[in-house]
Amino acid sequence: MTRIVIVGGGYAGFYTAYKLQKLLRRGEAEVVVIDPLPYMTYQPFLPEVAAGSIEARHAIVPLRRHLNKCRVITARVTGIDHGSKSVTVTPEGQPSFSLDYDHIVITAGAVSRTFPIPGVADFAIGMKTIEEAVSVRDRVIDNLHLAADMPPGPARDRLLTIVVVGGGFAGIEAFAELRSMVSAMLKEFPTIGIDDTHFHLIEAMDRIMPEVSAKSAQWVIKNLEKRQAFIHLNTQLTSAVDGKLALSNGMTLETDIVIWTAGVKAQSMLGGTGIPLDERERICARADLRVEDGDTILEGMWTAGDVARVPDLSGGGVGGYCVPNAQHAVRQGKIMAKNIVAVIRGEEPKNYVHKNLGAVAGLGVGHGVFQSGDLALTGLLAWFAHRFYHGFAIPMWERKARVFSNWLVHFFWGRDFSSVRKVQRPRDFFEEFASRPAEAPKKATRQKVGAR
């Protein structure tokens, strides 16, 4: 049987596998999905997870449950040999093994892109995974509980200061949602006023959110300033050692939370595999999503999503290529599945063409921004557009139902401000009170008396 191996279960990988299991005839091909995580994360919901609006488990899509006609392997791909058409699969804590394939789909996605700024690697946290979003939420909530009983001073200010680096959609949404959450929490903390909380976003460019118009971006800045959240444009982070931040404009901040959202880069697990990469480590792809090496097509190798450099035939892409976002990844996955089936059946694949539909961002309860061509919306209407779009965009109806249920409960009873940060060290409480075997008494040692 023809075997199709999909490396990565994110947007592009999930939708490729989901579409394949619908299109393939019984016994026509085996689909294998390999990812170190057993779920796909719907990343547009990470800011709302961090702000307590959506339960973390409802922002992920379990692979085995919804790819029930595929073989799902929870492991990393640590090697690809396209000459022999085999991959090296390495499960966590288990020995590696090889797996042969006829077609390989590389949709390994992207990771946070950082720079060698002192302290960032040791102190900052990203906003790319569900685990990061949960950790940020719990830390913010715990810090408010600690600060509530502290006297005014630098130690208290540090706990009540939140810094986000990067003014793209991910950074602005995380920044605004956390501001919204903390503002809502203050009614439970009479000793903390809004002036005691400090929110700062650092952006190296002269504007935020390049996907929307300059007018809409300016509205976002003013809206956040009214809510006591401040954006520093044309400013770079120069040091973050131990949470003591130095900025290029001469400003200094001390914080317990630095969230890094200053860009992404293609997953770098492909180095040394012989797969053709461009200068940004993206896989070189044709418009039909087959991998190319110069003018040569690598038969049986496909790619899509953030890890791929795919020509944007609509003419709207940066540098002529599709920008790394969910819109492209989802649609590329669906087209790629159709193309793989076409090739298996001796037909010709079709090119991927998609014109950007626009951009929408949630900025906390009741605040949003929407841009599609010349049409721009801000405020409450844009916030509804954001929830409507992403509520229906998350895969699978049972996931949609869970998300809308979260929002309905939130409408009546507000957000859940419970922190379970201790879950990151679950055995601490047990170890503290656990009985241990008594130590065996030490044997007395005789002192040997020697003759002079």
MARMIKE-449253 format. One record per residue (C-alpha): x negated, z, y negated. Coordinates in Angstrom, 2 decimals, always signed. Each point is the difference from the previous one (the first is absolute). Example, Ala and Ser with C-alpha at 12.3 -4.5 7.8 and 13.67 -1.06 7.14 Angstrom:
BEGIN
X;Z;Y
-12.30;+7.80;+4.50 .
-1.37;-0.66;-3.44 .
// end
This chain:
BEGIN
X;Z;Y
+0.00;+0.00;+0.00 .
-1.20;-0.77;-3.53 .
-1.16;+3.21;-1.69 .
+0.28;+0.54;-3.76 .
-2.01;+2.96;-1.31 .
+0.92;+1.36;-3.44 .
-2.65;+2.14;-1.69 .
+1.78;+2.34;-2.41 .
+3.60;+1.21;-0.10 .
+0.58;+0.01;-3.77 .
+2.39;-2.28;-1.88 .
-1.39;-3.32;+1.20 .
-0.76;+1.19;+3.53 .
+3.35;+1.71;+0.50 .
+2.04;-2.94;-1.25 .
-2.07;-2.47;+2.04 .
+0.63;+1.99;+3.18 .
+3.67;+0.63;-0.81 .
+0.64;-3.68;-0.64 .
-1.97;-1.06;+3.10 .
+2.05;+2.18;+2.31 .
+3.10;-1.72;-1.35 .
-1.33;-3.57;+0.19 .
-1.86;+0.02;+3.32 .
+1.81;-0.90;+3.18 .
-0.15;+2.37;+2.95 .
-3.42;-0.34;+1.68 .
-1.31;-2.38;-2.66 .
-2.61;+2.37;-1.46 .
-1.07;+3.65;-0.04 .
-0.36;+1.63;-3.44 .
-2.47;+2.88;-0.36 .
-0.16;+2.04;-3.23 .
-3.10;+2.15;-0.55 .
-0.11;+2.60;-2.79 .
-1.57;+3.47;-0.26 .
+3.37;+1.32;-1.23 .
+3.24;-0.27;+2.01 .
+2.03;-0.89;-3.09 .
+0.22;-2.34;-2.99 .
-0.02;+1.70;-3.40 .
+2.37;-1.32;-2.66 .
-2.45;+0.53;-2.84 .
+2.39;-0.51;-2.97 .
+1.60;+3.30;+1.03 .
-3.22;+2.03;-0.08 .
+0.52;+1.15;-3.63 .
+3.51;+1.23;+0.91 .
-1.39;+1.77;+3.07 .
-2.59;+1.67;-2.24 .
+2.80;+1.01;-2.40 .
+2.30;+1.40;+2.68 .
+2.73;-2.65;-0.32 .
-0.47;-1.45;+3.51 .
-0.86;+1.80;+3.22 .
-3.43;-1.20;+1.16 .
+1.15;-1.05;+3.49 .
+2.71;-2.22;-1.51 .
-2.57;-2.10;-1.90 .
-1.65;-1.15;+3.22 .
+1.20;-2.38;+2.72 .
-0.94;+0.97;+3.61 .
-1.60;-2.99;+1.70 .
+1.00;+0.70;+3.61 .
+3.63;+0.62;-0.91 .
+0.49;-3.25;-1.89 .
-2.52;-2.25;+1.73 .
+1.52;+0.78;+3.39 .
-0.84;-3.41;+1.47 .
-3.66;+0.29;-1.00 .
-2.85;+1.97;+1.48 .
-1.20;+2.52;-2.60 .
-3.51;+1.47;+0.33 .
-0.91;+2.94;-2.24 .
-3.69;-0.67;-0.59 .
-2.50;-1.76;-2.24 .
-1.38;-3.48;+0.50 .
-3.75;+0.45;-0.26 .
-1.09;-3.51;+0.94 .
+1.29;-3.57;+0.09 .
-1.72;-2.76;+1.97 .
+1.96;-3.17;-0.66 .
-2.43;-2.06;+2.08 .
+1.14;+1.79;+3.15 .
+3.39;+0.86;-1.55 .
-0.20;+3.74;+0.59 .
+0.31;+3.13;-2.12 .
-1.60;+3.40;+0.49 .
+2.62;+2.74;-0.16 .
-1.03;+3.61;-0.67 .
+2.64;+2.74;+0.33 .
-0.79;+3.31;-1.71 .
-2.07;+2.19;+2.28 .
+0.19;-2.49;+2.88 .
-2.39;-2.67;+1.33 .
+0.24;-3.52;-1.41 .
+1.35;-2.93;+1.99 .
+0.29;-3.76;-0.44 .
+3.17;-2.00;-0.32 .
+0.21;-3.79;+0.30 .
+2.26;-2.11;-2.19 .
+1.15;-3.56;-0.60 .
+1.02;+0.59;-3.62 .
-1.25;+2.77;-2.27 .
+1.78;+1.07;-3.19 .
-2.11;+2.04;-2.42 .
+2.18;+2.03;-2.37 .
-2.21;+3.05;-0.45 .
+1.19;+0.55;-3.58 .
-1.86;+1.61;-2.88 .
-1.59;+3.33;-0.84 .
-0.68;+1.78;-3.29 .
-2.78;-1.58;-2.04 .
-2.28;+2.57;-1.60 .
-3.17;-0.06;-2.07 .
-3.12;+2.18;+0.32 .
+1.19;+2.52;-2.59 .
-1.40;+3.50;+0.62 .
+2.57;+2.26;+1.63 .
+2.68;-2.61;+0.75 .
-0.76;-0.36;+3.72 .
-0.12;+3.78;+0.45 .
+2.89;+1.12;-2.21 .
+2.59;-2.74;-0.62 .
+2.87;-1.06;+2.23 .
+1.66;-3.39;+0.32 .
+3.65;-1.08;+0.13 .
-0.12;-2.53;+2.84 .
+1.20;+2.05;+2.96 .
+2.93;+2.27;+0.78 .
-2.45;+2.83;+0.71 .
-1.48;-0.28;-3.50 .
+3.44;+0.04;-1.62 .
+1.03;+3.13;+1.93 .
-3.27;+1.74;-0.83 .
+0.41;-0.71;-3.72 .
+3.60;+1.27;+0.02 .
-0.91;+3.24;+1.75 .
-3.01;+0.66;-2.20 .
+1.96;-0.55;-3.23 .
+2.76;+2.34;+1.16 .
-2.43;+2.67;+1.20 .
-1.93;-0.17;-3.27 .
+3.14;+0.74;-1.98 .
+0.70;+3.04;+2.17 .
-3.54;+1.28;-0.60 .
-0.02;-0.74;-3.74 .
+3.36;+1.75;-0.54 .
-1.60;+3.42;+0.44 .
-3.27;-0.69;-1.83 .
-0.79;+0.82;-3.62 .
-0.63;-2.92;-2.38 .
-3.54;-1.32;+0.23 .
-2.27;-2.68;+1.47 .
+0.74;+0.93;+3.63 .
+3.75;-0.33;-0.57 .
-0.43;-3.25;-1.95 .
-2.00;-1.49;+2.86 .
+2.85;+0.62;+2.43 .
+2.53;-1.53;-2.40 .
-2.03;-3.16;-0.75 .
+0.61;-3.22;+1.94 .
-2.18;-3.07;-0.54 .
+0.66;-3.51;+1.32 .
-2.66;-2.72;-0.20 .
+1.35;-3.56;-0.14 .
+2.86;-1.48;-2.01 .
+1.40;-2.50;+2.47 .
+3.40;+0.37;+1.62 .
-1.18;+2.53;+2.58 .
-1.65;+2.22;-2.59 .
+2.80;-0.13;-2.56 .
+2.70;+0.68;+2.57 .
-1.87;+2.95;+1.53 .
-0.78;+1.37;-3.48 .
+3.59;-0.31;-1.24 .
+1.63;+1.31;+3.19 .
-2.22;+3.09;+0.03 .
+0.78;+0.59;-3.66 .
+3.70;-0.22;+0.86 .
-0.37;+2.43;+2.90 .
-1.97;+2.61;-1.95 .
+2.43;-0.19;-2.92 .
+2.91;+0.60;+2.39 .
-1.82;+2.93;+1.62 .
-0.59;+1.88;-3.24 .
+3.50;+1.49;+0.05 .
-1.16;+2.01;+3.03 .
-3.14;+1.20;-1.82 .
+1.00;+1.85;-3.19 .
-3.63;+0.90;-0.75 .
-1.04;-3.68;-0.22 .
+1.13;-2.30;-2.79 .
-0.37;-3.76;-0.18 .
-2.78;+0.42;-2.58 .
-1.97;+1.97;+2.61 .
-0.11;-3.00;+2.33 .
-2.50;-2.79;-0.66 .
+0.36;-3.56;+1.28 .
-2.67;-2.63;-0.70 .
-0.39;-3.56;+1.28 .
-3.31;-1.82;-0.48 .
-0.05;-3.80;-0.22 .
-3.16;-2.04;-0.62 .
+1.90;-3.04;-1.37 .
+1.84;-0.32;-3.29 .
+3.44;+0.01;+1.66 .
+1.89;+1.24;+3.04 .
+2.10;-1.82;+2.62 .
-1.14;-3.62;-0.51 .
+2.95;-1.19;+2.14 .
+2.45;+0.78;-2.85 .
+0.06;-1.19;-3.61 .
-2.05;+1.73;-2.67 .
+3.23;+1.18;-1.62 .
+1.22;+1.62;+3.21 .
-3.41;+1.58;+0.61 .
+0.07;+1.48;-3.49 .
+3.47;+1.40;+0.67 .
-1.35;+1.74;+3.11 .
-2.80;+1.63;-2.01 .
+2.40;+1.28;-2.68 .
+2.49;+1.19;+2.59 .
-2.66;+2.02;+1.79 .
-1.34;+1.46;-3.25 .
+3.49;+1.31;-0.80 .
-0.13;+1.74;+3.38 .
-3.40;+1.60;-0.73 .
-2.03;-2.43;+2.14 .
-2.85;-1.80;-1.74 .
-1.79;-3.27;+0.76 .
-3.58;-0.63;-1.13 .
-0.69;-3.76;-0.31 .
-3.47;-1.57;-0.20 .
-1.31;+3.17;+1.64 .
-2.12;+0.46;+3.10 .
-0.63;+2.99;+2.21 .
-3.75;+0.71;-0.01 .
-0.13;+3.17;+2.10 .
+2.37;+2.09;+2.12 .
-2.35;+2.55;+1.58 .
+1.97;+3.05;+1.18 .
+3.01;-1.07;-2.04 .
-1.84;+0.08;-3.31 .
+0.79;-3.41;-1.43 .
-2.03;-1.84;-2.62 .
+1.55;-3.06;-1.65 .
-1.67;-2.85;-1.82 .
+1.87;+0.87;-3.22 .
-1.74;+3.38;-0.12 .
+2.97;+1.97;+1.31 .
-0.44;+2.60;+2.75 .
+2.62;+1.35;+2.37 .
+0.01;+2.51;+2.80 .
+2.52;-0.49;+2.78 .
+0.81;+0.84;+3.58 .
+1.53;-3.44;+0.72 .
-1.52;-3.45;-0.60 .
+2.04;-2.89;+1.42 .
-1.94;-3.27;+0.32 .
+2.06;-3.21;-0.24 .
-2.52;-2.28;-1.73 .
+0.37;-3.02;+2.24 .
-0.23;-0.96;+3.65 .
-2.36;-2.06;+2.13 .
+0.36;-1.80;+3.29 .
-0.55;+2.07;+3.14 .
-3.74;-0.25;+0.71 .
+0.11;+0.28;+3.82 .
-0.83;-3.71;+0.34 .
-3.64;+0.04;-1.06 .
-2.25;-1.45;+2.68 .
+2.81;-1.61;+1.98 .
-0.79;-3.51;-1.18 .
+3.43;-0.39;-1.59 .
-0.37;-1.95;-3.27 .
+0.42;+2.29;-3.01 .
-0.12;-0.70;-3.73 .
-2.00;+2.02;-2.56 .
+2.75;+2.67;-0.04 .
-0.05;+0.34;+3.81 .
+3.36;-1.75;+0.38 .
+0.56;-2.32;+2.95 .
+0.04;-3.65;-1.03 .
+3.36;-1.49;+0.91 .
+1.81;-3.29;-0.38 .
+3.48;-0.21;-1.49 .
+1.44;-0.07;+3.54 .
-1.74;+3.38;+0.61 .
-2.55;-1.30;+2.52 .
-3.53;+1.26;-0.59 .
-2.48;-2.62;-1.19 .
-3.77;-0.17;-0.09 .
-0.73;-2.56;-2.69 .
+1.97;-3.05;+1.07 .
+0.27;+1.15;+3.61 .
+3.10;+1.72;+1.31 .
-0.69;+2.87;+2.39 .
+2.64;-0.75;+2.60 .
+1.90;+3.03;+1.19 .
-0.96;+2.20;-2.97 .
+2.55;+0.91;-2.68 .
+0.10;+2.37;-2.96 .
+2.33;+1.26;-2.72 .
+0.56;+2.86;-2.42 .
-2.51;+1.90;-2.09 .
-2.93;-0.82;+2.28 .
+0.50;-3.76;-0.44 .
-0.86;-2.50;-2.73 .
+3.05;-2.27;+0.17 .
+0.48;-2.92;-2.44 .
+2.99;+0.53;-2.29 .
+1.71;-3.39;+0.00 .
+2.56;+1.21;-2.56 .
-2.73;-0.04;-2.65 .
+0.57;+3.60;-1.04 .
-2.86;+1.67;+1.84 .
-3.09;+1.49;-1.61 .
-2.86;-2.46;+0.51 .
+2.31;-2.21;+2.02 .
+0.57;+2.58;+2.77 .
+2.84;+2.33;+0.90 .
-0.31;+3.46;-1.54 .
-0.12;+2.92;+2.47 .
+3.54;+1.37;-0.07 .
+2.86;+0.71;+2.36 .
+2.02;-3.03;-1.10 .
-2.63;-2.37;+1.37 .
-0.94;+2.07;+3.05 .
+3.58;+0.21;+1.30 .
+0.74;-3.70;-0.51 .
-3.38;-1.12;+1.33 .
+0.61;+2.02;+3.16 .
+3.32;-1.74;+0.61 .
-1.42;-3.49;-0.64 .
-3.05;+0.73;+2.14 .
+2.19;+0.99;+2.95 .
+1.88;-3.30;-0.29 .
-3.30;-1.91;-0.22 .
-1.48;+1.69;+3.07 .
+3.10;-0.81;+2.03 .
-0.12;-3.58;-1.28 .
-3.64;-0.41;+1.10 .
+0.75;+1.50;+3.43 .
+2.77;-2.58;+0.39 .
-2.19;-2.88;-1.19 .
+1.53;-0.29;-3.46 .
-1.64;+0.00;-3.45 .
-0.19;+3.18;-2.10 .
+1.47;+0.09;-3.51 .
-1.65;+1.13;-3.23 .
+0.86;+3.32;-1.61 .
+1.63;-0.41;-3.43 .
+1.57;+2.86;-1.92 .
+0.55;+0.48;-3.72 .
-0.32;+3.57;-1.21 .
+3.47;+1.51;-0.44 .
-1.14;+2.52;-2.60 .
-0.95;+3.65;-0.04 .
+1.91;+3.27;-0.08 .
-1.26;+3.56;-0.33 .
+1.59;+3.43;+0.13 .
-1.29;+2.46;-2.59 .
+1.79;+3.14;+1.06 .
+3.71;+0.76;+0.19 .
+1.90;-2.13;-2.52 .
-3.04;-1.96;-1.21 .
-1.21;-3.42;+1.13 .
-1.31;-3.42;-1.01 .
+0.93;-3.42;+1.39 .
-1.49;-3.42;-0.75 .
+1.00;-3.40;+1.40 .
-1.17;-2.95;-2.06 .
+1.19;+0.57;-3.55 .
+2.61;+2.53;+1.08 .
-1.11;+3.57;-0.63 .
+1.93;+3.22;+0.56 .
-1.04;+3.56;-0.80 .
+1.54;+3.42;+0.40 .
+2.90;+0.99;+2.23 .
+1.08;-3.53;+0.96 .
-3.54;-0.88;+1.13 .
-0.13;+3.25;+1.98 .
+3.16;-0.99;+1.87 .
-1.50;-3.46;+0.60 .
-3.12;+1.66;+1.46 .
+1.98;+2.17;+2.41 .
+2.34;-2.81;+1.00 .
-2.85;-2.45;+0.67 .
-2.31;+2.31;+1.92 .
+2.84;+1.80;+1.78 .
+0.95;-3.29;+1.63 .
-3.57;-1.35;+0.26 .
-1.28;+2.67;+2.39 .
+0.24;-1.44;+3.53 .
+2.74;+0.93;+2.47 .
+3.49;+1.24;-0.77 .
-0.58;+3.47;+1.42 .
-2.88;+0.44;-2.47 .
+2.14;-1.25;-2.89 .
+2.72;+2.48;+0.97 .
-2.47;+2.89;+0.05 .
-1.38;-0.91;-3.45 .
+3.42;-0.38;-1.61 .
+1.04;+3.31;+1.60 .
-3.01;+1.65;-1.63 .
+1.05;-1.31;-3.39 .
+3.61;+1.07;+0.54 .
-1.04;+3.57;+0.87 .
-2.35;-0.04;-2.98 .
+2.89;-1.01;-2.28 .
+2.04;+3.08;+0.96 .
-2.65;+2.65;+0.62 .
-3.14;-1.29;-1.68 .
-3.43;-0.59;+1.48 .
-1.49;+2.15;+2.71 .
-2.86;+1.96;-1.56 .
-1.14;+1.60;+3.25 .
-3.71;-0.14;+0.74 .
-1.42;+0.02;+3.52 .
-3.63;-0.39;-0.93 .
-1.07;+2.45;+2.71 .
+1.00;-2.61;+2.57 .
-3.37;-1.60;-0.70 .
-1.60;+3.09;+1.60 .
+2.70;+1.04;+2.47 .
-2.05;+2.45;+2.08 .
-1.15;+2.23;-2.86 .
+2.87;+2.49;+0.32 .
-0.23;+0.14;+3.79 .
-3.79;+0.47;-0.04 .
+0.22;+2.78;-2.58 .
+2.03;+2.26;+2.29 .
-0.96;-1.24;+3.46 .
-1.55;+2.55;+2.37 .
-3.36;-0.86;+1.39 .
-1.90;+1.35;+3.02 .
-2.11;+3.01;-0.80 .
-3.68;-0.74;-0.26 .
-2.02;+1.15;+3.01 .
-2.18;+3.02;-0.84 .
-3.59;-0.88;-0.59 .
-2.42;+1.24;+2.61 .
-2.47;+2.56;-1.23 .
-3.54;-1.26;+0.08 .
-2.73;+2.32;+1.23 .
-3.06;+0.22;-2.06 .
-2.97;-0.64;+2.13 .
-2.76;+2.46;-0.63 .
-3.35;-1.45;+0.65 .
-3.35;+1.72;+0.38 .
-2.35;-0.09;-2.89 .
// end
